[in-house]
Amino acid sequence: MVYKYSSKTVAVPFELLQDSNVDVEAFVRQRLVTRLGRITNTHFTVGTGTNQPTGLITAASTGFTAANASSQVTSVTYASLLETLHSVDPAYRQRPSCGWMFHDQTLKVIRGIVDGQSRPIFVPGWDNTHGAAPLSAPAQLMGFPVTINQDVPVMAASARSIAFGDFSTYYVRDTMEVEMFRFTDSVYTTKGQVGFLAFMRSGGNLLDTSGAVKVFINAAS
């Protein structure tokens, strides 16, 4: 199913549109697109499937659940990451679209994991193949790329905080491109304003439910 999304109306004074040295109207339109992007990303990530899309984290099956009293209510261990990774079939792990997804706060936790010699297990790479100053290379965890998504739940009791798998199996269906509307009717004119509004219709779901994407679940206590 697809669902209609609204940016909500934004009113801009005549003076701002007429006196500014920048293209205020273009700026407002971009902000409306950003609003739509934020709400759809939330639903594509953790949507319930009721009057909104089913999110990736919602639809994914469980890869590994940390045991209670394991100090993993707000953390994760290297062993748990390894279990989550290997819960996904190798056929999916071989695809270029396979990787990790989690919140930036989870990234912070993972970067704090160290081995027996206090060496971090995860350090973003550097590319110095051109012989110049090192360039930041795409971050990889256990050989797989990392996607930061602020709509993935942060680590907490029983949180589905880490996803791993082939994200290309989550499909988004757009049945209506973003439509922009500019209002100059009396409702706004009498207030010396111009109204702007954007709509779109979109849906999403994880189509491969056989285990293409798995999640790590924090300990309940």
Secondary structure, DSSP 8 states (H G I E B T S, - for coil): --EEEE---EEEEHHHHHH-SS-HHHHHHHHHHHHHHHHHHHHHHH-BSSSS-B-HHHHSEEEEE--TTSS-SS---HHHHHHHHHTS-HHHHTSTTEEEEE-HHHHHHHHT-B-TTS-BS----EE-TTSSS-EE---EETTEEEEE-TTS--S-TT-EEEEEEEGGGEEEEEEEEEEEEEE-SHHHHTTTEEEEEEEEEEEEEE--TTTSEEEEE----
